[in-house]
Amino acid sequence: MKTYKAIISLLLAILLTALTVGATPASAAADGFVDIAGHWAEATLQKSVSDGLLEGYGDGTVRPNNPITAPQLITIITRVLNVTGRANISHLDIPEDAWYYEAAQKAASLGLIPNGLADGPMTRQDAFALMARAFLLTMDAPALSVLDAFYDNELIREENRGALASLVYEGLVQGNAGALNVNGELSRAEFMAVLYRTAESQLSPTDMTGMTIDTARLNARGGGVLVNDSSLKYIVVSGSGQVINISGNYETLTISGSNNVITFSDSAQLGSLKLTGSNNSIVCGESDDSVASLTVSDAIEFGGVRNVIDLNGSFPGEVTISGTENQVFLTSSEPLSLLNVPGHAPYLSLDGSVKGAITITGNFLTLNQKGEGSTESLIIDADSGIYSFSEGASFAQISISGQKSTLTLDGSAALVTVTGYKTALKGAGTIDRLILNASGCTAELAVTNLEDNSAQYDRDRVLNLVSNVYSGNFTLAWAEAHDYEAYEKEIWVNAKGYSSRTEYLIWVNLAMQRVNIFQGGEGNWKLIRSCIIGSGAMGSKTPVGVYYTTYKLASGWTTATYTCRPVVGFKLGSGYAFHSRLYYPNSNRLTDASIGFPVSHGCIRMYDEDINFIYNSIPLNTTVVVY
């Protein structure tokens, strides 16, 4: 919350500064407009005009009660932020002669209109969300429960919920009669009132003193920028394509822009560092044949997409790596207090240690840690990660719940608990106590005490997992993309205790539209083949139960409308059977190729190669489980 409040203070200080530079007296600026005097927002409207944010119309009005449009809103915002950068918006459906074309270019440079801009009234929720995005007012973890107080909260679109929750929490947006009227219109006067209220309510008089020189916002496209003024407190990089060198001491650096190259000179110091943009390069420069050193005393958060960060120095606070496909190289002379990695597919190389917890919830992480030090806990709740820790690393406890992860430990751990399927433990290190609560795991390092509960845990999980209710979308593509794992199928048939008079067993699973064929015996069935099928449709469902194969017909069945062959019957005294898809009578041309979802009159349709396998290889009296 500290970092969040600092960013708010910075941006609203910018707003206040922008609204005072070059202002003319309110009365002189607003006297010419006939619809300001006596309006409920008269003072706000006068200030808006004198500050150059609202412009009047040719008929001598400012039309304060008109709904604010998206072009008007971004024009006001880019004026407040004094944006000079312009993005290429040729891909957007905006005429080049539109009065707001330049404002759209500027807003696009801040990432405010990535998908287009409609020239029409905005809903209140869209207007507030855009304002929150422009001024970074959305909290990292907003309390969405504050929206429950409004009966129309379910009308708030998912992408706007965080922004509105943050504005409501801060008291910047208030409801009326128990509603936010999220899909109603926001007048020009109402928007300006919220804008000024935001500035006035978020900054104390102390905050505002001297903020003109205590604040820097860099939003010009291209060129090089040197920042070396420790009288500044906050830096926000919101533009694109900038080359920036930073030295000195600052409270907050926030990078929301993209494609920037940011270099820290020797002895640069920050209170906190936050990255939300994409494709940025953030490095420490060279100084006297050595790498410059950066100190960040408080929190670091690297978000955004495909950023490359290579920093050397002291980072004793909490480090969070979110976003997608970020590459982070950190060398820290002091232990990190906490390390959180919720990002997707990041790469992290850490030369240093972590005192508290390392928490990994993002999938496909590659983490390499070098350096000595004791860590309280390593918590991995993510899939398919690759983690390695050097000889000097030690952990009080490690918990791995994500599946298919690989942990290489050359150090030591007192307790390791594994509930993730196919976890691989490697390395030259040692584990005092290892508890395995998942199957498919391997441990190739020294373990003093092993508690292997994998079989029982997986058995219980699979028994709860397997269903006989189809929940697909009635397409072959769904069946091809969904199925249980082979090992889960084996666990299920063996846990259920099924037996057969032959060395084979057939399980027809209706949920995944599969015939699974096993070989072996009771308690030791091994999956040898899995086939996509089409079971009984609604109104003619394949009956659930335990049956056995009863007869075989190479010629199959032929009617006036179709032929299916061969046929292998199951369920004695009935017409239920395995057979091919439907062909035109006595031909090899399909009349109904449907498969992969419930489609038959109760029998099990199969591809030719699969029904032929059953016909040729599976003896009569083989158990058939339909579930």
N, C-alpha and C positions, 0 to 999 in steps of 0.2 A: 504493500500500500504506500510505503514511503516513496518509492520510485514513481508510482502512478501519480501521487499528489504533486511531486516535483515537476512532472511533465505538464500537468494541468496548469500549474502556476506559470510555467514558462510560456505556454501558448496563449494563455489569457493575458499575460503581461504584454505579449506581442500585440494582441488585439487592442489593449488599452493604449499602447504606444501608437499604433496605426491610427487610432481614432482621435488622437490629439495632435499629430503632426499635420501642419498646414490647415488646421480647422479655422473657419471664419466664425464670427459670432452667430449664435443660433438664430437670433431674430433676423439678422441680415440675410441669412441663407434661406430661411423658410418663409419669409413674409410673402413671397410671391405665389404661394400655393394656397388655394381656397379651401381645401378640405382637411387642413391640419388643425386650425383653431377649434377648440371645443371637443376634439376627439378624445376618447378615453386615454389614448397613448400620445397625447399632444407633445409632451416633453421628449419622449423617446423618438417620435417622428422628427421633431426639430433637430435633435442631435444627429439622427441618422442622415438627414439632409446636409447639415453643416459639416459632418465628418466625411461626406462624399460617398456614403454607402448607398443611399437611395437617390435616384434621379427622378425628376418629375416628367410628366407627359406634356405634349404640346398644348393641351387645353388648360394648363395651369393647375393640374392636380397631381397628387402622388398616389391616389387610389389606395389608401391604407387598408380598406376592407376587401380588396380583391385577393383571391387566393394567390399565394406565391407560387411561381412556376420554377421548374428545375433550372432553366437558364438564368433566371433572376437570382436564384439561391447561389449557384456556383459563381456568378459574377460578384455577388457581395462577399462570398468567402475568399475568392482570389484577391479582392481589394483589401480585405482585412489582413491577409497574410502577405500582401505585397509580392505576389508571385511574379517572377519574371521568366521562368522557364516555360517552354512550350513543347508539347509532344506532337508527334505526327498522328493526326486523327483522320487520315484519308480513308481508313477502313470503316469509319462511322458514317452513318447516314445523316450528315449535317451539311447543308449547303454552305459553300465558302462565302457567300454574301450574307449569311445569317448575322444579325447584329451581335450575337453572342459567340461567334466562331472563335475569336481570340480568347475569350474566357474559357471556352471548352478546351482549347489547346492547353491553357494553363492548368485547368482542373485535371486534365488527363495526365499532365506531368507529375501530379501528386497521387495518381492512381484512384481518383474519385469517380471517374466515369469509364471503367474498363469495357463495359458492354453496350454503351450507347447512351443517348440523352434524348428524352422525349420533351418536346416543347409544349408543355401543358401543366395544369395544376398538379402539385404533388400531394400525396396523402400525408397526414401528420407523421405517421410512423416513418415514411421514407425521408421526409425532410429532417426529422430529428436524427435518424440514423446517419444521414449524410453529414450533418453537422458534427455528430460525435466522431465520425471517421476522420473528418478534416482536422479537428482539433485534438485528436487522440484522447477523447474522453471516455472511451470504452475500457472498463477495467479488464485486467487479465482474467479474473475469475469473478464475474459479477454475480451478485446474489439475486438470481432469477425469481426467488420467492416474493420479492417486493411487488412483482407484477400481479400476484394472486389477489391483491386488494381491489383490482379493477375487473368488473364483470365482463369486459370485452377483451381480456388479455389473450384469449384463445385466437383472436383475429390477428395477433402480431405474428408476422412471418418469422420463421426460424432464424434467418440471417439478420433480423433486426432486434431480436430479443435481448442480446447482450448489451447493445447500445441503449435501448430504452430502459433496461433495468439499471444501468449505470446512471443515466440522467435522472431517473426517479429517485434512486438512492441518494444522489447528491442534492435533491430538492430543486433541480433545474427544470424539470417537467412535472407538472402536477395535474391530477385529474379533476373532473367536475362531475358531481353527482354519481360518484362511484365508477366513472368510466374515463378512459383516456381518449375516446373518440379517435381511435388510431387510423381509421379509414376516412375520416372527415378531412376537410381542407384546412390549411393553415394560412391565415391572412398575412399580408405583408407586415402589418403592424404587430401581429402576434409574434412573427419570427424575429423581428428586430427587438421586441421586448425580451424574448428568451435569450437572444444573443447578448444584450447588455446585462441582463440579470446573471448570466453565466459569468461574465467578467467580474461584476461587482460582488457576487456572493463567494467566489472562489479565492479572492485575494484580499488579505488584510492590508491596512495602511502600511505596515512595515514591509510587506512583500512588494508593494508598489514603489517604495522609495528607491530611486536610483535604478529601476529595472530597465530603463532605456539603455544604459551601458552594461547592464548585467546580463543581457540576453543576446544571443546570436541565432539567427535562422538562415540557413543557407539553402536557397532554392533556385539558383540560376543554373541553366544547362551549360555544360562544357566549361573549359578553362580551368586554371589552377587556383586554389584558394589556400592561403597560409593563415592558420589560426594560432596566434601566439600572444594572447592577451589574458593574463590571469585575473583581470578585473571582471571578466565574463564569468558567469556561473553556469549557464546552460547552453548547450549546442544542440540544435536539431537539424539533421541533414535530410531534407525531404525531396530534393531534386534528383535528377538522373544524370549520369555521364560526367560526374565531377571528379576531379583529382584534388584531394584535400590532405594537407599535412598539418597535424595537430601537435602542439607542444604546450606545456603549461599545466595549470591545475584548474579543474572544473568539477562542478557537482554532478552534472548529468550530461551524457551524450546519448542521443536517440537517433538512430538511422532508419528512416522509413522509406527512403528512396531506393533506386535500383541502379545497377551498373556503375557504381561509384568505386573509386580506388582511394582508400583512406589509410594514411600512414601516420604512425605515432613516432615522434622524435624522442630522443633520450630524455628520461625523467618525466614524461607525461604522466599526469595523475588524474584519475576520475573517481567520483563517488560511486557512480553506477553507470553501466553500459547496457543499452538495449538495442537490439537489431530486429526489425520487422520487414525490411525490404528484401529484394531478391537480386541474385547475381552480383553481389558486392564482393570486393576484395579488401580485407582489413588486416593490416600487417604492422609489425614493428620495423622501422627503418634501420639503416646501417649508421653506426656512429663510431668513428675512430677504429675501424676494422673490426667492430663487434656489433652485435644486434642490440638495438635500443631496448630499454626496459620500460614497461608500462605498469603502473600500479592502479588497481581498481579495488577500492576499500570495501565497497558494499556489494550489491548484487549484480550479476551478469546474466543477461538472457539473450541467447542467439536463436532467433526465429527466422521467418521468411523461407525462401526457397533457393537452393543451390548457391549459397554463399560460401566463400572460402575465407577462413579466419586462421591466422598464424600469429600468435601473440606470446611474448616472453615477458616475465616480470613477476609481480606479486598479486595473487588473487585470493585473499583469505575469506571471501564471502561465499554466498550461495551461487552456484552456476547452474543455469537451466539451458538445455539444448532442445529446442522444439523445432517446428517447421518441417521441411521436407528436403532431403538430400543435401544437407549442409555438411561441409568438411571443416572440422575444427582441430587445430593443433595448439595445445596449451602447454607452456612450460612455466610452472609456478614455484617460486622459492619458498612459499608458505603453503601449508595444507589448505585445501578448500574446506569450508565448513560443511557443505552439502553439495551433492551432484544429482540433478534430476534430468533424465533424458526421456521426454515424451515424444520426441520427433520420430518421423518415419524415414528409414533408410539413411541415417546420418553416419558419418565416419568421425570418430573421436580418438585423437592421440593425446594422452595426458602424461606429461613428464612431471610427476609430483604425486601427492597423496591426497586422500579425503579423510577428514576426521570423523564426520558423522555418517550419514547414510548415503549410499549410492542407490538411487531408485530408477529403474529402467522400465518404462511402459511402452515405448515405441518399438515397432517391429523392424527387423532387418538391420539392426545396429551392428557396426564393427567398432569395438572398443579395445584400444591397446593402452595399458597403463604401465609406465616405468617409474621407478622410484620406491623408496622405502617409507613405511609408515603403517600405523594401525588404523583400521576402519571399523566402525561399529557394526555396520550391516551392509550387505549387498542384496538388493531385492530386485529380481528379474521377473516381470509379469508381461512378457512379450515373446513373440515367435521368431525363430530363425535368426537369432543373433550369434555373433562370434565375439567372444570376450576373452582377453588374455591379461594376466597380471604377473608382474615380475617377481623375482625371488624375495625381494624385501617387503612385499605386501602381506599383511595379515588381517584376518577378518574374525570378529567374534561370531558372526553367523551369516550364512548365505541361504537365501530362499529362491528357488527357481520354479516358477509355475508355468511359464511359456513353453511351448513344445518346439522340438527340433533345434535347440540351442546348443552351442559348444562353448564350454568354459575351460580354458587352459590356465591352470594355477601352478605357478612355480613357487609361490609362497606357502602360506598356511591358513587353515580355517578351523575354528573350534567345532562348529556345527554347520552342516550343510543339509538342507531339506529340499528334496526334489519331487515335485508333483507334475512336472511337464514331460509329456511323452517324448521318447527318443532324445533325451538330454545326454550329451557326451561330456564326460569329465576327463580332462587330460592334464599332462604336465608332470613336472618333477617335484611338485609340492606334496603337502601332507594334509589329511583331514582327520581330526580326532574322532568325530562321529558323523556318519552318513546315514540319512534316512531316505530310502527310496519308496516313494508312493506313486510311481508310474512305471509303465512297462517300456521296453525297448531302450532302456538306458544302459550306458557303459561307463565304467570307472577304471581308468588306466593310470591312476596315481595311488599313492600309499594311503590306505584307510585303516585306522586302528579298530574302530567299532562300526560294523555294518548292520543296519536294520532294514531288511528288504521286505516291504509290504506291497510291492508292485502288483502282484497277482490279484490280491483282494481288492485294492483300490480300483484297478482297471475293470475288474469284474463288476463291481457296483456301478461304476460310471457307465459302462456299456449297456448294462441291463436297463438303466434309466434312459439311455440315449436312443435305443432302437425302438422304432414305431412301426405300426402296420397301416398307418393312415397316410394316404397320398396328399402332399401339400404343394405340388408343383403347379406349373402354369399350362399344362397339357401341350407341351412341345417336346420334340425329341432333344432339342438343345438343352433343355433343363435336365433331362435324364443323363445326358452325356456329361454335364457339369456337376452332378450331385450323386454321391454314393458314400457309404461307410468305408472306412479303411479296411484293408484285407485282414489286418490283425484283429480289428474290432469284430468282424464277422466270425472269425475263429473263436474269439472269446465268447461271443453270444451263443453259438450252437453248443459249445462245450459246457458253458455255464448252465444251459437249459437241460443238459443231460440227455439229449436225443441219442437214440440208437437206431440201427438199421439191420435188416437181415442180410445185407450185402456189405461190401467194403466201401460203398458210396452213400452219400446223403445229399438230397436236394433241398435247398431253402429258397422258396419263392417269397421275396420281400416286396410287399405291395407299396410301401412308402417310397422306395427308391426305384421301383420298377426294374428289379433285377432277379434273375435266377442265379443262385450261388451254388456251385457243385463242390462237394468235399470228398476227400478220400481218407480212410483211416478207420477209426472205431470210436465207440462211446468215450467221451472225455479226451480224445486225441484226434479230432477231425482237423484236416489241413485243407485249405482252400486251393483248388486246382483250376477253377474256371469261373468267370463271372460274366453274365450275358444280359444285355438290355432286352426287355420284354414289353409286351402290351397286355395288361391284365384286364379283367372284366370292368366294363364301364358302369356308370351310375345306373341303377335299376337292374343290372345283371352282374353284380360283383362276384369275383372269384371267392368261394367260401374259405374262410380261415379255418385251419385245422391241421391235423397230422394224418397223412394218408400214405399210400405206397403205389408204385407203378404197377399197372395191371395188365396191359396188353400193348402190342406194337403193330402198326399197319404201314408198310412201306408205300402202298398206293394211296394212303390217306383217305380223305373224304372229298367227294365231288357232288355238287348240287347243280341246279339249273343256273346258278349265278357265280359260283366260285369253286376252286379246287385248293386244298391245302394238304401238303404232304412233306415228310411222313407225319404220322400221328403216334404219340405215346400217351396212353391213358393213365389217369390216376383217379383216386376216389372211387372205390368199387361200387358198382351199381349205378353209376352216373355217366354223363357224357363229357365230363371235364377231362381235358387232355392238354398236353404240349403239342403245338403244331407250328407250321410255317405261317408266314403272312398269306394273304388271300390272292390267288391267281385267277385269271379268267379260266373257265372250265377247260380242263385237259390241255393247258398251255403253260408256257414259261413266262407269260407276261402278267405283271402284277396288276390287279384291279383295285387293291387297297394296300398301300405300303405303310399305313399308319403303325407306329410302334414307339415305345418310350413313354407311354401314358395309358391310363385306363381307357380301353377302346373296344374290347371284344365283347362277346356274349357270355363270357365267364371263363373261357379257356385261356391258355397262356400262349400268345403269339410270340414267335422267335424268328431271328434271322436264320437263313437256310443252314449256314455252317454250324449254328448252335443247336438247332433241333436235330441235325444229322449227328452231332456228337452224342446227344442223349440217346438217339435211336441206336447208334452203333456201339456205344461204350457203356451205357448204364443198364445193368441187368434189371429184369422184373423183380418185384418185391423190394425195391429200393425205397427207403423212407422219403416221403415228400412232405416238407413242412411249409405250409402257407401261412405267412404272418407278415 
